[in-house]
């Protein structure tokens, strides 16, 4: 940097020397060069692989939110009903107890929940042999392509792995259900695809990840961020347009971006650095990251208190936040999945009256609610024993 600045001073001296050629020279540039990190934001692609990679695999808030919801949903025991009567033995229960040789019921439900939260879509394929379902497999959403008919409804699904593809009809023979079950979250602009919560938290996700990279770069470089580079020359000479353009190019290529944040400058030839941007402390990156984390948790429906994010006082205690997670997020998701699975498998087994649900009394996260209900009902002297049993969800005594 010192060589071309020195050459610039010599050329300026030659122009002002007596007898020098008086041809019109380029207009010198005066003032200071302001170097900031501003620019258009760059957001993560909303494809499932990109969101899964930058979210679940690189962001702790997304990872914990997805695992918290999925594991809580998978821990809720499913119950099969035939009308209003509970069924304890059925082929449908056998399938869910061991969906396939590699997964248990919990892992199976957890995979469905995870794909719904990150992709907005989940696909379950029934492995048929001899006209009977032998296994259930959860397929990756990014490997599925929906083939639409002339009327806009799906006629088939294409499942592709590498160079191998398989076509699955959207309807079975003679009006039987398809061997592929498609579960999707609501999407306002698409008929055949769901919209994932992670996509709505894309800006917060990118902000949280960028703040982490920026802080890491500052720690690695041990220096301050952007500012102004001031050229102080002897005799008041200014930078030529070529010098100004070259200096600006070197700053943008060598010192711009989160990866090069805080890299120290080597200043010679009358250059002086004056920090003008706010320091990380002034910008309060910690609060910015916490705000982004709260937005991510909000998109997933997880109370920030359960993720250890400070500054959230929505719930008075941890137990109340945990109940809110079950009531507002986990149970609606389990109801959607169990309802779709029950109807689909029941139709395949020739028993459309089967209904798959869950037992609220077995949900550990609602034990405080259950205890409070039993206390209130037990203290109600105006109720008979039969009415009390009915009030807490039990039938008549045998």
Number of C-alpha atoms within 10 A of each C-alpha: 14 13 9 14 20 14 12 18 19 11 13 17 14 13 16 11 10 9 8 10 11 9 7 7 9 9 10 14 15 15 11 15 16 13 19 17 14 9 6 5 8 8 12 14 12 15 12 20 14 13 22 19 11 17 26 20 12 14 18 15 22 27 15 16 24 25 16 16 24 25 18 20 24 20 16 22 15 19 15 22 16 13 10 9 10 14 15 9 9 11 12 20 18 10 16 20 15 16 24 18 9 9 17 14 18 20 16 21 23 21 21 22 26 21 25 26 27 25 27 23 26 27 18 19 17 20 15 12 9 6 9 11 19 13 16 21 19 20 17 19 20 16 13 19 13 17 17 14 10 7 7 10 13 16 15 18 19 14 18 15 11 6 5 7 12 11 14 18 17 20 15 13 8 6 7 13 18 18 21 23 18 19 21 22 18 15 13 9 9 9 12 17 19 21 20 24 20 27 23 16 22 22 18 24 27 19 19 24 18 14 19 16 15 20 18 15 19 19 13 14 15 13 15 18 24 23 17 16 22 16 22 16 14 10 9 9 16 21 23 20 14 14 18 16 12 14 17 16 12 12 15 14 10 13 21 19 15 18 16 17 25 22 19 13 13 10 13 13 16 13 16 16 15 12 14 15 16 13 14 15 8 8 11 11 17 15 12 15 20 19 19 23 25 24 21 27 26 16 20 22 18 26 25 24 20 17 17 11 16 13 12 14 10 11 14 10 11 12 14 16 18 17 19 18 21 22 14 12 17 23 19 13 20 23 16 14 21 20 15 17 21 22 18 20 25 19 15 20 16 10 14 14 12 24 24 23 21 18 11 16 15 14 17 14 20 18 14 12 13 16 10 11 14 15 11 10 17 15 11 11 9 9 13 11 14 12 15 20 17 12 14 14 11 11 12 10 7 3
